[in-house]
């Protein structure tokens, strides 16, 4: 089938045809590239007590995602880390997108925490969350995998955690 461009017989018509097709092709390709969603760059790291910038970002995230909006302070985050709690941080395109805590030590026996009776062969996974802007992208599954990797590295046989019954998204993630 011929387009109306091909009806011109002279050199100028052929040049017009070629230029029009090149322009149309470029417009279509640019439109497709702009409309395709690029995969975000996902990265993970374990938070250290001396990483001031990330501590601040994690504290702000924890405040946004915690019940009641309180969240942990930077001082509280440092205390957890210095006591041996692993705080994993997941990034999406270099923005803090989520966090997850894992503890390998038992709390004092008089504590009300579930960790007071933590078996030696276990880690306790707690306080995991994803920024609402990054939810639905599979980041929580990555945080779960990282805690499983941590348990393997530490030769722990069991991961203990708890999820509130109304938290359907978390229940689906661990099923």
Backbone as CSV, one residue per row, in Angstrom:
resi,resn,N_x,N_y,N_z,CA_x,CA_y,CA_z,C_x,C_y,C_z
1,UNK,0.842,-1.173,0.000,0.000,0.000,0.000,0.891,1.241,0.000
2,UNK,0.494,2.238,-0.750,1.287,3.455,-0.870,0.703,4.546,0.009
3,UNK,1.577,5.279,0.638,1.108,6.445,1.375,1.044,7.618,0.414
4,UNK,0.395,8.686,0.799,0.286,9.828,-0.100,1.638,10.439,-0.391
5,UNK,2.636,10.153,0.464,3.974,10.694,0.241,4.603,10.089,-1.019
6,UNK,4.290,8.835,-1.283,4.963,8.153,-2.392,4.390,8.537,-3.752
7,UNK,3.352,9.325,-3.791,2.763,9.711,-5.070,3.570,10.798,-5.770
8,UNK,4.430,11.484,-5.056,5.242,12.533,-5.664,6.405,11.868,-6.409
9,UNK,6.605,12.263,-7.631,7.573,11.599,-8.487,8.947,12.274,-8.491
10,UNK,9.027,13.519,-8.137,10.301,14.214,-8.256,11.203,13.971,-7.057
11,UNK,12.437,14.456,-7.171,13.422,14.268,-6.102,12.979,14.918,-4.797
12,UNK,12.372,16.064,-4.883,11.916,16.764,-3.685,10.847,15.937,-2.972
13,UNK,9.984,15.307,-3.748,8.946,14.453,-3.172,9.552,13.258,-2.461
14,UNK,10.582,12.637,-3.034,11.236,11.479,-2.415,11.940,11.894,-1.131
15,UNK,12.584,13.051,-1.182,13.251,13.565,0.011,12.225,13.866,1.096
16,UNK,11.078,14.451,0.697,10.010,14.742,1.655,9.515,13.453,2.292
17,UNK,9.362,12.425,1.476,8.904,11.131,1.977,9.875,10.571,3.006
18,UNK,11.144,10.595,2.685,12.161,10.055,3.599,12.178,10.856,4.902
19,UNK,12.203,12.186,4.804,12.223,13.018,6.001,10.967,12.827,6.838
20,UNK,9.820,12.734,6.215,8.568,12.554,6.950,8.588,11.226,7.698
21,UNK,9.067,10.171,7.066,9.111,8.863,7.727,10.111,8.865,8.885
22,UNK,11.247,9.527,8.714,12.236,9.615,9.783,11.665,10.399,10.961
23,UNK,11.014,11.504,10.671,10.419,12.320,11.735,9.339,11.524,12.466
24,UNK,8.472,10.848,11.720,7.413,10.043,12.352,8.012,8.935,13.205
25,UNK,9.031,8.265,12.677,9.683,7.189,13.429,10.266,7.731,14.739
26,UNK,10.960,8.858,14.665,11.557,9.445,15.869,10.487,9.861,16.874
27,UNK,9.383,10.443,16.406,8.304,10.828,17.305,7.700,9.608,17.998
28,UNK,7.483,8.551,17.242,6.913,7.324,17.816,7.875,6.716,18.835
29,UNK,9.143,6.622,18.494,10.131,6.017,19.408,10.290,6.848,20.682
30,UNK,10.327,8.179,20.552,10.421,9.035,21.741,9.200,8.876,22.626
31,UNK,8.040,8.790,22.007,6.811,8.604,22.776,6.833,7.267,23.512
32,UNK,7.257,6.211,22.839,7.338,4.894,23.478,8.330,4.895,24.637
33,UNK,9.493,5.492,24.435,10.500,5.540,25.497,9.988,6.301,26.713
34,UNK,9.287,7.395,26.473,8.767,8.186,27.588,7.651,7.466,28.323
35,UNK,6.886,6.649,27.611,5.759,5.964,28.231,6.151,4.661,28.924
36,UNK,7.274,4.086,28.543,7.709,2.851,29.193,8.204,3.176,30.595
37,UNK,7.770,2.408,31.556,8.243,2.627,32.921,9.612,1.989,33.069
38,UNK,10.544,2.772,33.531,11.884,2.255,33.756,11.914,1.543,35.097
39,UNK,12.622,0.439,35.157,12.770,-0.298,36.399,13.603,0.532,37.372
40,UNK,13.121,0.688,38.593,13.919,1.454,39.563,15.161,0.667,39.985
41,UNK,16.190,1.389,40.353,17.400,0.759,40.864,17.165,0.461,42.346
42,UNK,17.190,-0.821,42.691,16.948,-1.257,44.061,18.284,-1.619,44.701
43,UNK,18.506,-1.137,45.909,19.721,-1.499,46.648,19.366,-1.676,48.123
44,UNK,20.277,-2.300,48.842,20.045,-2.631,50.245,21.342,-2.436,51.009
45,UNK,21.216,-1.996,52.252,22.391,-1.941,53.118,21.956,-2.087,54.572
46,UNK,22.910,-2.485,55.381,22.693,-2.561,56.822,23.114,-1.235,57.419
47,UNK,22.241,-0.645,58.194,22.491,0.670,58.783,23.543,0.574,59.884
48,UNK,24.461,1.526,59.892,25.456,1.580,60.962,25.162,2.788,61.852
49,UNK,25.613,2.714,63.080,25.327,3.759,64.068,26.005,5.089,63.742
50,UNK,27.010,5.076,62.879,27.708,6.327,62.567,27.308,6.924,61.212
51,UNK,26.308,6.360,60.562,25.817,6.858,59.276,24.716,7.894,59.534
52,UNK,25.138,9.126,59.845,24.205,10.165,60.291,23.116,10.473,59.267
53,UNK,23.495,10.567,58.006,22.524,10.908,56.964,21.426,9.846,56.876
54,UNK,21.820,8.573,56.809,20.826,7.512,56.680,20.034,7.339,57.965
55,UNK,20.673,7.515,59.135,19.935,7.461,60.397,18.790,8.471,60.389
56,UNK,19.077,9.675,59.922,18.053,10.722,59.872,16.936,10.332,58.903
57,UNK,17.309,9.828,57.719,16.314,9.422,56.725,15.450,8.270,57.236
58,UNK,16.078,7.300,57.920,15.345,6.156,58.452,14.413,6.603,59.575
59,UNK,14.863,7.513,60.435,14.007,8.029,61.515,12.791,8.748,60.932
60,UNK,12.993,9.521,59.872,11.872,10.212,59.234,10.911,9.210,58.597
61,UNK,11.447,8.191,57.936,10.606,7.151,57.346,9.828,6.416,58.433
62,UNK,10.510,6.047,59.514,9.844,5.315,60.597,8.695,6.136,61.169
63,UNK,8.878,7.428,61.244,7.801,8.294,61.758,6.604,8.274,60.799
64,UNK,6.875,8.278,59.487,5.785,8.271,58.496,5.008,6.965,58.504
65,UNK,5.688,5.848,58.739,5.020,4.554,58.585,4.578,3.923,59.902
66,UNK,4.975,4.495,61.037,4.641,3.866,62.319,3.225,4.214,62.761
67,UNK,2.663,3.323,63.549,1.339,3.565,64.122,1.398,4.794,65.022
68,UNK,0.497,5.680,64.848,0.454,6.874,65.687,1.433,7.952,65.256
69,UNK,2.284,7.678,64.280,3.196,8.672,63.752,4.361,9.055,64.645
70,UNK,4.630,8.285,65.714,5.727,8.630,66.605,7.068,8.266,65.981
71,UNK,7.265,7.018,65.663,8.526,6.577,65.089,9.662,6.619,66.081
72,UNK,10.793,6.068,65.677,11.992,6.049,66.518,12.820,7.306,66.284
73,UNK,13.472,7.761,67.332,14.402,8.878,67.192,15.742,8.334,66.697
74,UNK,16.606,9.224,66.298,17.955,8.819,65.883,18.673,8.156,67.056
75,UNK,18.519,8.710,68.236,19.145,8.131,69.441,18.651,6.695,69.668
76,UNK,17.344,6.472,69.528,16.791,5.123,69.716,17.292,4.158,68.649
77,UNK,17.383,4.627,67.406,17.925,3.783,66.336,19.364,3.377,66.653
78,UNK,20.181,4.349,67.057,21.573,4.054,67.417,21.649,3.023,68.540
79,UNK,20.779,3.179,69.549,20.773,2.259,70.679,20.472,0.837,70.206
80,UNK,19.465,0.680,69.362,19.158,-0.637,68.807,20.373,-1.231,68.096
81,UNK,21.001,-0.426,67.249,22.142,-0.916,66.463,23.298,-1.309,67.381
82,UNK,23.606,-0.458,68.356,24.715,-0.743,69.270,24.438,-1.962,70.152
83,UNK,23.166,-2.303,70.349,22.814,-3.503,71.110,22.838,-4.771,70.238
84,UNK,23.115,-4.603,68.961,23.221,-5.760,68.082,22.042,-5.990,67.163
85,UNK,21.064,-5.103,67.180,19.937,-5.233,66.261,20.385,-4.811,64.870
86,UNK,20.024,-5.610,63.873,20.354,-5.296,62.488,19.195,-4.497,61.903
87,UNK,19.501,-3.315,61.393,18.495,-2.486,60.740,18.836,-2.476,59.252
88,UNK,17.990,-3.148,58.474,18.183,-3.181,57.031,17.423,-2.048,56.376
89,UNK,18.059,-1.409,55.401,17.455,-0.281,54.701,17.426,-0.616,53.215
90,UNK,16.243,-0.469,52.606,16.124,-0.706,51.173,15.898,0.622,50.472
91,UNK,16.559,0.770,49.326,16.499,1.999,48.544,15.855,1.707,47.195
92,UNK,15.125,2.680,46.682,14.612,2.641,45.323,15.071,3.940,44.666
93,UNK,15.877,3.807,43.639,16.460,4.981,42.972,17.111,5.934,43.972
94,UNK,17.917,5.381,44.864,18.701,6.118,45.861,17.871,6.855,46.905
95,UNK,16.602,6.512,47.046,15.758,7.086,48.098,15.431,5.986,49.098
96,UNK,15.510,6.311,50.388,15.146,5.332,51.414,13.679,4.981,51.208
97,UNK,13.424,3.701,50.964,12.066,3.255,50.656,11.483,2.349,51.732
98,UNK,12.339,1.733,52.543,11.824,0.828,53.558,12.893,0.434,54.548
99,UNK,12.428,-0.227,55.621,13.347,-0.658,56.671,12.838,-1.943,57.301
100,UNK,13.732,-2.655,57.917,13.375,-3.890,58.611,14.391,-4.136,59.723
101,UNK,13.900,-4.560,60.869,14.741,-4.832,62.025,14.837,-6.343,62.244
102,UNK,15.978,-6.779,62.726,16.162,-8.183,63.111,17.091,-8.214,64.318
103,UNK,16.679,-8.946,65.338,17.455,-9.019,66.573,17.877,-10.454,66.828
104,UNK,19.098,-10.613,67.288,19.606,-11.949,67.611,19.804,-12.128,69.108
105,UNK,19.471,-11.116,69.879,19.693,-11.214,71.324,18.363,-11.174,72.075
106,UNK,18.307,-11.872,73.171,17.103,-11.898,74.001,17.048,-10.647,74.867
107,UNK,15.855,-10.216,75.150,15.627,-9.108,76.071,15.736,-9.638,77.502
108,UNK,15.923,-8.759,78.469,15.939,-9.209,79.871,14.646,-9.958,80.217
109,UNK,14.725,-10.903,81.106,13.580,-11.748,81.467,12.386,-10.949,81.991
110,UNK,12.638,-9.775,82.583,11.527,-8.975,83.100,10.890,-8.082,82.031
111,UNK,11.389,-8.144,80.826,10.850,-7.358,79.721,9.489,-7.911,79.284
112,UNK,8.651,-7.047,78.738,7.366,-7.484,78.191,7.495,-7.904,76.730
113,UNK,8.653,-7.715,76.147,8.879,-8.030,74.742,8.826,-9.531,74.494
114,UNK,8.370,-9.881,73.298,8.375,-11.280,72.879,9.811,-11.824,72.834
115,UNK,10.773,-10.913,72.717,12.182,-11.321,72.624,12.781,-11.777,73.952
116,UNK,12.059,-11.650,75.051,12.629,-12.057,76.346,12.889,-13.560,76.387
117,UNK,12.154,-14.315,75.600,12.330,-15.771,75.561,12.848,-16.236,74.203
118,UNK,13.630,-15.410,73.554,14.138,-15.740,72.226,15.096,-16.918,72.301
119,UNK,14.755,-18.019,71.638,15.664,-19.168,71.653,17.010,-18.834,71.003
120,UNK,18.039,-19.476,71.454,19.406,-19.237,70.961,19.527,-19.416,69.442
121,UNK,18.772,-20.354,68.892,18.891,-20.676,67.462,17.997,-19.796,66.584
122,UNK,17.491,-18.673,67.135,16.512,-17.852,66.417,16.951,-16.406,66.262
123,UNK,16.353,-15.759,65.297,16.398,-14.301,65.226,14.952,-13.820,65.278
124,UNK,14.771,-12.603,65.738,13.443,-12.019,65.830,13.329,-10.911,64.794
125,UNK,12.394,-11.074,63.864,12.160,-10.077,62.823,11.015,-9.176,63.272
126,UNK,11.246,-7.875,63.275,10.210,-6.944,63.731,10.327,-5.602,63.039
127,UNK,9.313,-4.775,63.230,9.301,-3.378,62.759,9.768,-3.230,61.320
128,UNK,9.041,-3.827,60.429,9.351,-3.724,59.012,8.315,-2.848,58.338
129,UNK,8.751,-2.008,57.427,7.782,-1.157,56.738,8.344,-0.539,55.475
130,UNK,7.426,-0.214,54.576,7.765,0.415,53.298,7.040,1.757,53.221
131,UNK,7.735,2.769,52.753,7.144,4.080,52.536,5.938,3.911,51.599
132,UNK,4.810,4.547,51.915,3.618,4.401,51.059,3.876,4.688,49.574
133,UNK,4.786,5.582,49.271,5.084,5.913,47.873,5.749,4.758,47.126
134,UNK,6.288,3.778,47.858,7.017,2.677,47.228,6.324,1.327,47.415
135,UNK,5.145,1.326,47.980,4.443,0.062,48.226,3.948,-0.550,46.923
136,UNK,3.798,-1.887,46.968,3.296,-2.604,45.799,4.356,-2.900,44.763
137,UNK,5.618,-2.727,45.109,6.720,-2.943,44.166,7.594,-4.135,44.556
138,UNK,7.166,-4.913,45.550,7.913,-6.100,45.948,9.076,-5.841,46.885
139,UNK,9.194,-4.632,47.434,10.335,-4.307,48.299,10.276,-5.048,49.629
140,UNK,9.077,-5.262,50.151,8.955,-5.984,51.420,9.462,-7.424,51.283
141,UNK,9.211,-8.038,50.150,9.715,-9.406,49.915,11.244,-9.424,49.929
142,UNK,11.854,-8.372,49.383,13.316,-8.282,49.409,13.804,-8.178,50.856
143,UNK,13.122,-7.370,51.668,13.517,-7.249,53.073,13.365,-8.585,53.805
144,UNK,12.327,-9.337,53.489,12.156,-10.661,54.090,13.302,-11.580,53.663
145,UNK,13.641,-11.557,52.375,14.759,-12.378,51.880,16.069,-12.009,52.573
146,UNK,16.285,-10.716,52.807,17.513,-10.274,53.485,17.564,-10.798,54.920
147,UNK,16.431,-10.857,55.593,16.420,-11.398,56.958,16.654,-12.908,56.940
148,UNK,16.142,-13.576,55.930,16.414,-15.016,55.790,17.910,-15.219,55.546
149,UNK,18.507,-14.400,54.688,19.964,-14.471,54.445,20.742,-14.242,55.739
150,UNK,20.304,-13.257,56.540,20.969,-12.976,57.815,20.908,-14.196,58.731
151,UNK,19.744,-14.820,58.818,19.600,-16.015,59.659,20.555,-17.114,59.197
152,UNK,20.665,-17.294,57.904,21.590,-18.319,57.366,23.044,-17.977,57.713
153,UNK,23.412,-16.708,57.540,24.787,-16.282,57.838,25.144,-16.520,59.302
154,UNK,24.159,-16.358,60.173,24.388,-16.510,61.612,24.097,-17.926,62.105
155,UNK,23.827,-18.834,61.162,23.495,-20.225,61.492,22.296,-20.321,62.432
156,UNK,21.313,-19.481,62.207,20.081,-19.517,62.987,19.068,-20.358,62.216
157,UNK,18.333,-21.173,62.935,17.388,-22.087,62.305,15.989,-21.507,62.166
158,UNK,15.659,-20.509,62.958,14.289,-20.026,63.025,14.248,-18.500,62.990
159,UNK,13.246,-17.993,62.302,12.958,-16.560,62.336,11.596,-16.419,63.008
160,UNK,11.574,-15.653,64.086,10.337,-15.421,64.826,9.881,-13.993,64.557
161,UNK,8.609,-13.832,64.344,8.054,-12.509,64.128,6.585,-12.518,64.472
162,UNK,5.994,-11.369,64.441,4.559,-11.282,64.692,3.964,-10.233,63.768
163,UNK,2.717,-10.484,63.380,1.993,-9.568,62.511,0.598,-9.399,63.091
164,UNK,0.159,-8.152,63.169,-1.204,-7.904,63.639,-2.201,-8.474,62.621
165,UNK,-3.299,-9.067,63.086,-4.264,-9.698,62.180,-4.858,-8.747,61.138
166,UNK,-4.932,-7.473,61.446,-5.507,-6.506,60.495,-4.511,-6.065,59.417
167,UNK,-3.255,-6.507,59.524,-2.233,-6.113,58.558,-2.164,-7.147,57.431
168,UNK,-3.152,-7.075,56.530,-3.266,-8.042,55.446,-2.068,-8.079,54.516
169,UNK,-1.483,-6.923,54.222,-0.337,-6.893,53.308,0.844,-7.667,53.886
170,UNK,1.127,-7.495,55.157,2.241,-8.217,55.781,1.964,-9.714,55.839
171,UNK,0.732,-10.069,56.115,0.377,-11.492,56.166,0.597,-12.118,54.785
172,UNK,0.184,-11.449,53.738,0.392,-11.976,52.363,1.883,-12.103,52.051
173,UNK,2.691,-11.171,52.537,4.132,-11.220,52.247,4.813,-12.415,52.879
174,UNK,4.360,-12.837,54.049,5.061,-13.937,54.713,4.445,-15.300,54.442
175,UNK,3.342,-15.324,53.732,2.729,-16.620,53.410,3.532,-17.371,52.377
